[in-house]
Amino acid sequence: MKKFFTTLAMLAFSLAVWAAPAESKAVKPTRDLIERIAPEYSANIELKLLPKKGGDRFELSSNGDKIVIAANNVNSLAVGFNYYLKYYCNTTVTWSVEDAVVLPEVLPAVPEKVSVKARSENRFFLNYCTYGYTMPWWTWREWERLIDWMALQGVNLPLAITGQEAVWQKVWSSFGMTDEQIRSYFTGPAHLPWHRMSNIDHWQSPLPQSWIDSQSDLQKQILARERELGMKPVLPAFAGHVPEQLAEIYPDADIKQLEEWAGFPKDQACHFLNPADKLYTEVQRRFLTTQTELYGTDHIYGVDVFNELVPPSWEPDYLASIGKKVYQSLKAVDRKAEWLQMGWLFYYMRANWTNERIEAYLGATPKDKQIILDYWAEYQEIWQMTESFFGTPFLWCYLGNFGGNTEFCGPIAKVNQRVENTYAKAGKNFVGIGSTLEGFDLNPFMFEYIFEKAWDYPIHKDVNEWTARLADRRVGKVDENARESWQLLIDSVYNNDGYYKARHWLVSRPGNIKDYGGRGDLMRANRVLLKVIDGLLKVDSNTPTYQFDVVNLTREMMCNTFEMLVQRYQKAYNEKNVADMMVFEDKILTLLHDMDDLVSTNHNFLTGKWIADARAQGTTPEEADYFESNARCLLTTWGDRAMTLNDYACRTWSGLLDTFYAERWEMMLAAAKESVLYKGEFDGPSFSKYYEAVATYEKMWWTDRIGTFNATPNEGAVEAARAMTAKYRGMAQGIYE
């Protein structure tokens, strides 16, 4: 009898399986993504493929207890899944693998069918600099979440430049260079983006072979996943940067050393092979052939010949010839090649890149074989200045961040207006949306928003409604306090260009105290931030995004309060009031240490994690020390002491605040106080003495690896935010006693 019932059960199961529609193998990449993001709900989500015609699109509906997502490709399926998570589940999937995805106990139904089409065929993401300011120490664990995040946003043109040193090692070896020469030509890992962009050679070299090998393996994983999720990775190609030894091997080649960059010495300046030289085509052939053997190709190549560089000639005919030769060198190896390049050069050297020169340079390549990134369009739209790049296809890109700084940045109303104007007026050669952030910053909602603008979401017709739904996602439910808080932010702090472009005094090297001036919006910003914090602290939520927001907002309030305290210190200094100077000195230093405690409760603000991730790359203790020094250097002096990029990548991180920024401020305040006590002025010899001391300490911080830091956050984020808000409320409102 038992065997009989078992047989019946097996028959019933077989009939059920036979009756259920088989899921197309083509949707497996999206199914796997859902399993990674929401494994417990995967069985409740049905995936269907629509006919491919009609551009990227997706549909949402309910079928009994199933959520049905239909789309015409795997990338659009992922966007549809993300739309459902955001607008039905009030859930944000962040780009950080450290953040859990919080979902409701029961998946909400979709009452009415939703149909959404893409407005832009191309959606580009990343920046060469991101590979230094954010991702140099990433492993597959971090990359897997980011690629999922990109798919959820609909990104289909990711910049993919990991692992290119393995390609160059093979190429330069084929030209007769030794292993030592090649690895010494490269820089340390965090500085490689600027080596790749022809800015610096040799800094913190030689690059360990273990790094080169591991990055090559990682690139293969990255590309495989990006391609299976419907993306076309943008791989690098040869732009003219060569080792100095190549000039010795080919003495007749047109190779010239470039000018020094950003304070680096002459012996670390790059060498440039003129694309007009026949050797250029041969280097390109060997590079693309080797790269394709290692990584395959999707036929789109990033080549930036003159990024922040002066061409050998500004004659339009010469620039046209260079454009033509670069494209021909790509086409000679890959007949399907398309050339993608940054439009940054046209902004950075606008006085030289006249419209006549731009038109000549771009016009030498077939228009359907190139794409220009309008790199910093929220600040300066180059398409508006160049007759829409003279018909060359371009992407409107939001940059939003320099150096990965931890500052508020997100002019959402301005971005909305500019993007809509571009859709309306730019013409058919406007072919997509992108983001070119230099580092991952603390305003992730802006990057979600910019990629939503590539789709015809009805909610974008009203920024206020979009903001309300953003607030719901950040706390995990509809909450009026959160909605009011976020509306205040979007209407004020995030709508102020001056505030958006500012850099906090706290993380800048303290200079002559007489040079400090106020920012007129500090009081207003603080009032708004305090209202926002009050509102969010009333929300009963433990979602990762909520905890991040309360820490981030409190941190920003404390940054503003710090500047008010410095202004009060300056007043006391000008009046030679030593007693008041000491009062505000104590408050300034206490705030720095308090902020360190606050941000130690969130993984986004940990110097210890950055360092631990760097050290983990080492295969020996010596390599671990090397990677740590390289990681510390980029965040602080950037290069050697007294660099023009000093503090460019500054961050209000736990560890940096206590052992780097607080130390510098303590040194400056002590020097200023000494000058008053001994009836001097904090300038001339006394300032020079301080400057020498602080510059020496800055370099020691990374060469001697000063301080040890936690790599995991402390508990109690909300409690810490509440305590700091209570403590600094009065100061934020101008009450200092």
NORQUI-V467274 format. One record per residue. N is the residue number from 1. RES is the residue in one letter. SS is DSSP state (H for helix, E for strand, - for the rest). PHI is phi in degrees with one decimal (NA if undefined). D_FIRST is the distance of its C-alpha to the first C-alpha in whole Angstrom. Layout:
n=<N/N>
res=<RES/RES>
ss=<SS/SS>
phi=<PHI/PHI>
d_first=<D_FIRST/D_FIRST>
//
This chain:
n=<1/2/3/4/5/6/7/8/9/10/11/12/13/14/15/16/17/18/19/20/21/22/23/24/25/26/27/28/29/30/31/32/33/34/35/36/37/38/39/40/41/42/43/44/45/46/47/48/49/50/51/52/53/54/55/56/57/58/59/60/61/62/63/64/65/66/67/68/69/70/71/72/73/74/75/76/77/78/79/80/81/82/83/84/85/86/87/88/89/90/91/92/93/94/95/96/97/98/99/100/101/102/103/104/105/106/107/108/109/110/111/112/113/114/115/116/117/118/119/120/121/122/123/124/125/126/127/128/129/130/131/132/133/134/135/136/137/138/139/140/141/142/143/144/145/146/147/148/149/150/151/152/153/154/155/156/157/158/159/160/161/162/163/164/165/166/167/168/169/170/171/172/173/174/175/176/177/178/179/180/181/182/183/184/185/186/187/188/189/190/191/192/193/194/195/196/197/198/199/200/201/202/203/204/205/206/207/208/209/210/211/212/213/214/215/216/217/218/219/220/221/222/223/224/225/226/227/228/229/230/231/232/233/234/235/236/237/238/239/240/241/242/243/244/245/246/247/248/249/250/251/252/253/254/255/256/257/258/259/260/261/262/263/264/265/266/267/268/269/270/271/272/273/274/275/276/277/278/279/280/281/282/283/284/285/286/287/288/289/290/291/292/293/294/295/296/297/298/299/300/301/302/303/304/305/306/307/308/309/310/311/312/313/314/315/316/317/318/319/320/321/322/323/324/325/326/327/328/329/330/331/332/333/334/335/336/337/338/339/340/341/342/343/344/345/346/347/348/349/350/351/352/353/354/355/356/357/358/359/360/361/362/363/364/365/366/367/368/369/370/371/372/373/374/375/376/377/378/379/380/381/382/383/384/385/386/387/388/389/390/391/392/393/394/395/396/397/398/399/400/401/402/403/404/405/406/407/408/409/410/411/412/413/414/415/416/417/418/419/420/421/422/423/424/425/426/427/428/429/430/431/432/433/434/435/436/437/438/439/440/441/442/443/444/445/446/447/448/449/450/451/452/453/454/455/456/457/458/459/460/461/462/463/464/465/466/467/468/469/470/471/472/473/474/475/476/477/478/479/480/481/482/483/484/485/486/487/488/489/490/491/492/493/494/495/496/497/498/499/500/501/502/503/504/505/506/507/508/509/510/511/512/513/514/515/516/517/518/519/520/521/522/523/524/525/526/527/528/529/530/531/532/533/534/535/536/537/538/539/540/541/542/543/544/545/546/547/548/549/550/551/552/553/554/555/556/557/558/559/560/561/562/563/564/565/566/567/568/569/570/571/572/573/574/575/576/577/578/579/580/581/582/583/584/585/586/587/588/589/590/591/592/593/594/595/596/597/598/599/600/601/602/603/604/605/606/607/608/609/610/611/612/613/614/615/616/617/618/619/620/621/622/623/624/625/626/627/628/629/630/631/632/633/634/635/636/637/638/639/640/641/642/643/644/645/646/647/648/649/650/651/652/653/654/655/656/657/658/659/660/661/662/663/664/665/666/667/668/669/670/671/672/673/674/675/676/677/678/679/680/681/682/683/684/685/686/687/688/689/690/691/692/693/694/695/696/697/698/699/700/701/702/703/704/705/706/707/708/709/710/711/712/713/714/715/716/717/718/719/720/721/722/723/724/725/726/727/728/729/730/731/732/733/734/735/736/737>
res=<M/K/K/F/F/T/T/L/A/M/L/A/F/S/L/A/V/W/A/A/P/A/E/S/K/A/V/K/P/T/R/D/L/I/E/R/I/A/P/E/Y/S/A/N/I/E/L/K/L/L/P/K/K/G/G/D/R/F/E/L/S/S/N/G/D/K/I/V/I/A/A/N/N/V/N/S/L/A/V/G/F/N/Y/Y/L/K/Y/Y/C/N/T/T/V/T/W/S/V/E/D/A/V/V/L/P/E/V/L/P/A/V/P/E/K/V/S/V/K/A/R/S/E/N/R/F/F/L/N/Y/C/T/Y/G/Y/T/M/P/W/W/T/W/R/E/W/E/R/L/I/D/W/M/A/L/Q/G/V/N/L/P/L/A/I/T/G/Q/E/A/V/W/Q/K/V/W/S/S/F/G/M/T/D/E/Q/I/R/S/Y/F/T/G/P/A/H/L/P/W/H/R/M/S/N/I/D/H/W/Q/S/P/L/P/Q/S/W/I/D/S/Q/S/D/L/Q/K/Q/I/L/A/R/E/R/E/L/G/M/K/P/V/L/P/A/F/A/G/H/V/P/E/Q/L/A/E/I/Y/P/D/A/D/I/K/Q/L/E/E/W/A/G/F/P/K/D/Q/A/C/H/F/L/N/P/A/D/K/L/Y/T/E/V/Q/R/R/F/L/T/T/Q/T/E/L/Y/G/T/D/H/I/Y/G/V/D/V/F/N/E/L/V/P/P/S/W/E/P/D/Y/L/A/S/I/G/K/K/V/Y/Q/S/L/K/A/V/D/R/K/A/E/W/L/Q/M/G/W/L/F/Y/Y/M/R/A/N/W/T/N/E/R/I/E/A/Y/L/G/A/T/P/K/D/K/Q/I/I/L/D/Y/W/A/E/Y/Q/E/I/W/Q/M/T/E/S/F/F/G/T/P/F/L/W/C/Y/L/G/N/F/G/G/N/T/E/F/C/G/P/I/A/K/V/N/Q/R/V/E/N/T/Y/A/K/A/G/K/N/F/V/G/I/G/S/T/L/E/G/F/D/L/N/P/F/M/F/E/Y/I/F/E/K/A/W/D/Y/P/I/H/K/D/V/N/E/W/T/A/R/L/A/D/R/R/V/G/K/V/D/E/N/A/R/E/S/W/Q/L/L/I/D/S/V/Y/N/N/D/G/Y/Y/K/A/R/H/W/L/V/S/R/P/G/N/I/K/D/Y/G/G/R/G/D/L/M/R/A/N/R/V/L/L/K/V/I/D/G/L/L/K/V/D/S/N/T/P/T/Y/Q/F/D/V/V/N/L/T/R/E/M/M/C/N/T/F/E/M/L/V/Q/R/Y/Q/K/A/Y/N/E/K/N/V/A/D/M/M/V/F/E/D/K/I/L/T/L/L/H/D/M/D/D/L/V/S/T/N/H/N/F/L/T/G/K/W/I/A/D/A/R/A/Q/G/T/T/P/E/E/A/D/Y/F/E/S/N/A/R/C/L/L/T/T/W/G/D/R/A/M/T/L/N/D/Y/A/C/R/T/W/S/G/L/L/D/T/F/Y/A/E/R/W/E/M/M/L/A/A/A/K/E/S/V/L/Y/K/G/E/F/D/G/P/S/F/S/K/Y/Y/E/A/V/A/T/Y/E/K/M/W/W/T/D/R/I/G/T/F/N/A/T/P/N/E/G/A/V/E/A/A/R/A/M/T/A/K/Y/R/G/M/A/Q/G/I/Y/E>
ss=<-/H/H/H/H/H/H/H/H/H/H/H/H/H/H/H/H/H/H/-/-/-/-/-/H/H/H/H/H/H/H/H/H/H/H/H/H/H/H/H/H/H/H/H/E/E/E/E/E/-/-/-/-/-/-/-/E/E/E/E/E/E/E/-/-/E/E/E/E/E/E/-/-/H/H/H/H/H/H/H/H/H/H/H/H/H/H/-/-/-/-/-/-/-/-/-/-/-/-/-/-/-/-/-/-/-/-/-/-/-/-/-/-/E/E/E/E/E/-/-/-/E/E/E/E/-/-/-/-/H/H/H/H/-/-/-/-/-/-/H/H/H/H/H/H/H/H/H/H/H/H/H/H/-/-/-/E/E/E/-/-/-/-/H/H/H/H/H/H/H/H/H/H/H/-/-/-/-/H/H/H/H/H/H/H/-/-/-/H/H/H/H/H/H/H/H/-/-/-/-/-/-/-/-/-/-/-/-/H/H/H/H/H/H/H/H/H/H/H/H/H/H/H/H/H/H/H/H/-/-/-/-/-/E/E/E/-/-/-/-/E/E/-/-/H/H/H/H/H/-/-/-/-/-/E/E/E/-/-/-/-/-/-/-/-/H/H/H/-/-/E/E/E/-/-/-/-/H/H/H/H/H/H/H/H/H/H/H/H/H/H/H/H/H/H/-/-/-/-/E/E/E/-/-/-/-/-/-/-/-/-/-/-/-/-/H/H/H/H/H/H/H/H/H/H/H/H/H/H/H/H/-/-/-/-/-/-/E/E/E/E/E/-/H/H/H/H/H/-/-/-/-/-/-/H/H/H/H/H/H/H/H/H/-/-/-/H/H/H/E/E/E/E/E/-/-/-/-/-/-/-/H/H/H/H/-/H/H/H/H/-/-/-/E/E/E/E/E/-/-/-/-/-/-/-/-/-/-/-/-/-/H/H/H/H/H/H/H/H/H/H/H/H/H/H/-/-/-/-/E/E/E/E/E/E/-/-/-/-/-/-/-/-/H/H/H/H/H/H/H/H/H/-/-/E/-/-/H/H/H/H/-/H/H/H/H/H/H/H/H/H/H/H/H/H/-/-/-/-/H/H/H/H/H/H/H/H/H/H/H/H/-/H/H/H/-/H/H/H/H/-/-/-/-/H/H/H/-/-/-/-/-/H/H/H/-/-/-/-/-/-/H/H/H/H/H/H/H/H/H/H/H/H/H/H/H/H/-/-/-/-/-/-/H/H/H/H/H/H/H/H/H/H/H/H/H/H/H/H/H/H/H/H/H/H/H/H/H/H/H/H/H/H/H/-/-/-/H/H/H/H/H/H/H/H/H/H/H/H/H/H/H/H/H/H/H/H/H/H/-/-/-/H/H/H/E/H/H/H/H/H/H/H/H/H/-/-/-/-/-/H/H/H/H/H/H/H/H/H/H/H/H/H/H/H/-/-/-/-/-/-/-/-/-/-/-/-/-/-/-/-/-/-/E/-/H/H/H/H/H/H/H/H/H/H/H/H/H/H/H/H/H/H/H/H/H/H/-/-/-/-/-/-/H/H/H/H/H/H/H/H/H/H/H/H/H/H/H/H/H/H/H/H/-/-/-/-/-/-/-/-/-/-/-/-/-/H/H/H/H/H/H/H/H/H/H/H/H/H/H/H/H/-/-/-/-/->
phi=<NA/-61.0/-63.6/-61.3/-65.6/-63.9/-64.4/-61.2/-62.7/-65.5/-64.4/-62.2/-62.6/-63.6/-63.8/-65.5/-64.4/-64.3/-75.5/-73.7/-65.4/-72.8/-79.1/-59.7/-62.3/-65.0/-93.4/-55.9/-57.9/-71.8/-60.4/-64.6/-60.6/-60.9/-62.8/-75.5/-86.3/-140.8/-59.3/-71.9/-113.5/-56.8/-66.1/-91.2/-118.5/-105.8/-112.9/-135.3/-101.0/-95.1/-55.9/-70.2/-64.8/93.1/79.2/-61.7/-161.2/-146.1/-133.4/-123.9/-160.3/-114.8/-138.4/66.4/-93.4/-101.9/-95.2/-105.0/-114.9/-120.9/-158.3/-98.6/-167.2/-67.5/-65.6/-69.3/-60.7/-64.3/-63.7/-62.4/-61.6/-66.6/-59.9/-64.3/-60.3/-75.5/-99.9/-121.3/-101.3/53.3/-125.9/-111.4/-93.8/-82.6/-82.4/-101.0/-67.7/-73.5/-93.6/-68.8/-95.1/-99.9/-120.3/-66.6/-64.3/-125.8/-68.3/-66.0/-75.2/-103.8/-58.9/-128.7/-58.9/-112.9/-126.5/-131.5/-115.9/-77.3/-88.6/-126.1/-70.6/-113.0/-132.6/-98.5/-145.0/96.7/-145.2/-53.4/-67.6/-58.3/-71.4/-105.3/-78.9/-128.6/-108.8/-64.2/-107.5/-71.1/-110.1/-59.7/-57.5/-72.4/-65.5/-60.5/-66.4/-61.2/-64.0/-61.0/-59.6/-60.9/-62.0/-62.2/-84.7/87.4/-61.9/-131.0/-130.3/-84.0/-70.0/-133.1/-113.9/-61.2/76.5/-74.7/-64.7/-64.1/-68.0/-64.3/-60.1/-66.8/-65.5/-68.2/-64.5/-67.5/-91.5/98.9/-80.4/-83.5/-59.3/-63.8/-62.7/-69.3/-69.6/-81.9/-69.2/-71.7/-108.5/-64.1/-55.2/-67.3/-99.0/-59.5/-55.9/-83.8/-68.6/-65.3/-95.9/67.5/-101.4/-143.4/-121.4/75.0/-59.7/55.8/-92.9/-79.9/-74.3/-60.8/-62.7/-60.0/-65.6/-58.6/-67.8/-66.4/-69.6/-65.6/-63.1/-64.2/-60.6/-62.9/-66.8/-59.0/-66.2/-61.9/-70.3/-60.9/-67.6/-69.9/-95.4/82.6/-101.3/-114.1/-62.0/-91.6/-91.9/-78.0/-139.7/-75.0/-111.8/122.2/-77.8/-134.6/-69.0/-63.1/-65.2/-64.1/-68.2/-75.5/-73.8/-123.7/-63.4/-91.5/-72.5/-83.4/-116.3/-129.0/-80.2/-82.2/-70.7/-60.3/-124.3/56.1/92.8/-71.3/-70.2/-59.3/-73.8/-110.0/-75.9/-84.7/-111.4/-126.1/-93.6/-60.6/-58.3/-73.8/-77.7/-63.2/-65.0/-57.9/-62.7/-69.7/-63.0/-59.9/-60.7/-67.2/-66.1/-64.8/-64.5/-67.2/-61.9/-65.4/-62.4/-80.8/-123.6/73.7/-155.5/-114.3/75.0/-116.0/-125.0/-88.0/-135.7/-122.8/-71.8/-119.2/-66.7/57.6/-121.8/-93.9/-61.7/-58.4/-147.3/-98.6/-64.7/-53.9/-64.3/-66.3/-60.4/-64.4/-65.7/-66.5/-57.0/-64.8/-68.9/-62.4/-62.9/-62.3/-67.4/-72.3/-65.3/-62.9/-99.5/-135.7/-64.6/-94.0/-59.9/-121.7/-105.2/-109.3/-145.0/-70.4/-89.8/-57.6/-60.0/-72.5/-84.3/-61.8/-121.7/-59.9/-62.3/-91.9/-83.1/-70.4/-61.6/-62.0/-71.2/-62.1/-63.2/-66.1/-64.8/-75.6/-71.8/-80.7/-112.4/-52.7/-60.4/-80.8/-116.9/-148.3/-137.6/-108.4/-94.2/-76.8/-70.4/-131.6/-70.2/-68.8/-104.8/-143.8/-86.9/-70.8/-60.6/-71.5/-96.3/-130.5/51.3/57.7/54.3/53.9/88.1/-74.8/-55.6/-142.8/-114.9/-79.3/-120.0/-98.0/-89.6/76.5/-160.5/-118.0/77.8/72.3/-64.9/-95.8/-136.1/-66.2/-158.8/173.5/-75.3/-63.8/-64.9/-65.8/-62.0/-58.3/-63.1/-70.0/-63.9/-63.8/-64.9/-66.9/-57.6/-78.0/-123.7/-74.1/101.0/-67.8/-82.7/-79.9/-120.7/168.8/-118.9/-154.7/-132.6/-121.4/-58.8/-74.9/-150.5/-73.5/-111.5/-105.0/-129.4/-62.7/-59.1/-66.4/-77.6/-63.1/-63.5/-64.0/-77.9/-64.7/-65.5/-81.6/-124.7/-89.1/-69.5/-59.3/-65.1/-73.1/-70.3/-138.3/-60.4/-64.6/-67.0/-61.3/-63.4/-61.4/-70.8/-59.4/-59.1/-59.1/-68.0/-68.4/-107.4/89.8/-167.2/-74.3/-146.0/-66.4/-60.9/-64.3/-62.8/-64.5/-61.5/-67.9/-64.9/-59.5/-63.3/-64.7/-79.0/-125.1/-58.6/-78.6/-106.6/-115.8/-60.9/-62.2/-67.3/-63.0/-93.4/-78.7/-126.5/-64.8/-59.5/-52.6/-104.0/-101.1/-59.1/-62.3/-116.5/-61.2/-60.3/-70.2/-82.6/-76.6/-133.4/-85.9/-108.9/-64.1/-95.4/-62.0/-62.8/-63.9/-61.3/-65.4/-61.3/-64.4/-63.0/-65.4/-63.8/-63.5/-61.6/-56.0/-64.8/-69.7/-68.4/-82.2/-81.1/-89.7/-147.8/-120.8/-69.0/-57.3/-67.6/-64.2/-62.9/-61.7/-62.6/-68.0/-68.4/-62.6/-67.4/-65.5/-59.1/-66.7/-60.2/-69.0/-61.6/-65.1/-62.4/-55.9/-67.9/-62.9/-64.9/-64.3/-62.4/-66.9/-62.3/-60.2/-60.9/-64.5/-63.2/-61.3/-89.0/57.5/-95.1/-63.1/-60.4/-67.7/-57.7/-69.2/-61.6/-77.3/-60.0/-62.6/-65.6/-62.7/-70.0/-64.2/-61.6/-60.1/-71.0/-65.0/-65.4/-57.9/-63.3/-60.9/-73.8/-67.3/-91.0/-137.5/-65.0/-71.9/-122.7/-112.7/-59.8/-60.5/-70.6/-56.5/-71.9/-61.6/-64.7/-65.6/-62.2/-64.5/-73.3/-76.2/-95.2/-139.3/-57.5/-66.9/-65.8/-60.3/-63.2/-61.4/-64.1/-63.2/-61.4/-62.5/-65.8/-66.4/-59.5/-60.6/-75.2/-119.9/-80.5/73.9/-132.9/-75.6/-62.6/63.1/-81.8/-69.9/-97.4/-53.1/68.4/-61.8/-101.0/-62.9/-147.9/-83.5/-106.8/-62.4/105.0/-62.5/-61.1/-73.3/-101.6/-119.3/-67.1/-63.0/-63.0/-64.4/-65.8/-63.3/-65.1/-67.5/-64.5/-64.9/-66.9/-64.8/-63.1/-61.8/-64.1/-73.9/-60.9/-104.0/55.9/-112.4/-123.2/-82.5/-156.7/58.0/-58.0/-67.3/-69.1/-61.3/-63.8/-63.7/-59.4/-63.3/-65.8/-70.9/-65.2/-64.2/-65.2/-55.9/-70.5/-59.8/-58.8/-99.5/-71.2/-94.7/52.7/-72.5/90.3/-122.4/-135.8/-70.6/-95.3/-122.9/-73.3/-74.2/-83.7/88.5/-61.2/-65.7/-63.0/-65.1/-63.0/-63.5/-66.3/-69.7/-64.1/-63.7/-69.3/-105.3/-55.5/-61.7/-64.0/-62.6/-98.0/87.3/-106.9/-107.0/-88.7>
d_first=<0/4/5/5/6/9/10/11/12/14/15/17/19/20/21/23/25/26/27/29/32/33/36/39/39/43/42/40/44/44/40/41/44/41/39/42/44/41/38/36/37/36/33/35/38/37/40/42/45/47/50/52/55/57/58/55/53/50/49/46/44/41/38/36/35/36/40/41/44/45/48/50/49/48/51/51/47/48/51/49/46/49/51/48/48/51/52/48/47/51/50/52/51/54/55/55/51/52/52/48/47/46/44/43/40/39/40/43/43/45/47/49/48/51/53/55/57/59/62/63/62/62/62/63/63/64/68/69/70/66/66/68/68/64/62/64/62/58/55/52/51/54/54/50/51/54/53/50/53/55/52/51/55/55/57/58/61/60/63/62/64/62/63/66/68/66/67/71/71/70/72/75/75/75/78/79/79/78/75/77/79/76/74/77/78/74/74/72/69/70/73/71/71/75/75/73/76/79/80/80/80/79/79/77/76/75/71/69/67/64/64/65/62/59/61/60/56/56/58/55/52/54/55/52/50/53/53/49/50/52/55/58/60/63/64/68/71/74/77/80/79/80/81/85/84/84/87/88/86/87/91/92/89/89/88/89/88/87/89/88/85/84/87/85/88/89/87/84/85/83/84/84/84/86/83/86/86/85/83/81/79/78/77/75/73/72/71/69/68/67/65/63/62/60/59/59/61/61/64/65/68/70/73/76/79/82/80/82/84/88/88/91/92/92/93/91/91/90/87/86/86/84/81/82/81/78/76/78/77/73/73/74/71/69/70/67/69/69/71/71/73/74/77/78/81/82/82/83/86/87/91/90/87/89/88/90/88/85/85/86/84/81/82/82/79/77/76/72/72/72/71/73/72/74/73/75/75/74/78/80/78/80/79/81/84/83/83/79/80/81/78/76/73/72/70/71/70/69/71/71/71/73/72/69/71/70/72/71/71/70/72/69/72/74/71/70/73/74/71/71/75/74/71/74/77/76/75/73/73/71/68/66/66/65/66/68/68/69/67/64/66/65/65/62/61/64/62/59/62/64/61/60/63/62/59/60/59/60/61/63/66/66/67/66/63/62/63/61/58/59/59/56/54/56/55/52/52/55/58/61/63/62/63/66/66/65/68/71/70/70/73/75/74/72/75/78/79/81/78/76/78/79/79/79/82/79/78/81/84/86/90/93/92/95/93/90/90/88/85/86/82/81/82/80/77/77/77/74/72/72/71/68/67/68/65/63/63/62/59/56/54/53/52/54/56/57/58/60/62/63/64/66/68/69/70/72/74/75/76/78/79/80/83/84/85/86/89/90/90/92/95/95/96/98/100/100/98/97/95/93/92/91/89/87/87/85/83/82/81/79/77/76/75/73/72/70/68/67/66/64/61/60/59/61/64/64/67/64/61/64/65/62/61/64/64/60/61/63/62/65/67/70/68/66/70/71/68/69/73/72/70/72/75/74/73/77/80/78/80/83/85/87/85/85/81/81/79/77/74/74/71/71/69/68/70/72/74/74/76/77/78/79/81/83/84/85/87/89/89/91/93/94/95/97/99/100/101/103/105/103/101/98/99/101/101/99/96/96/96/92/91/92/90/87/87/86/84/82/82/81/78/76/78/78/74/75/73/69/66/63/60/58/59/60/58/59/60/61/63/65/66/66/69/71/71/72/75/76/76/80/81/79/81/84/85/85/86>
//
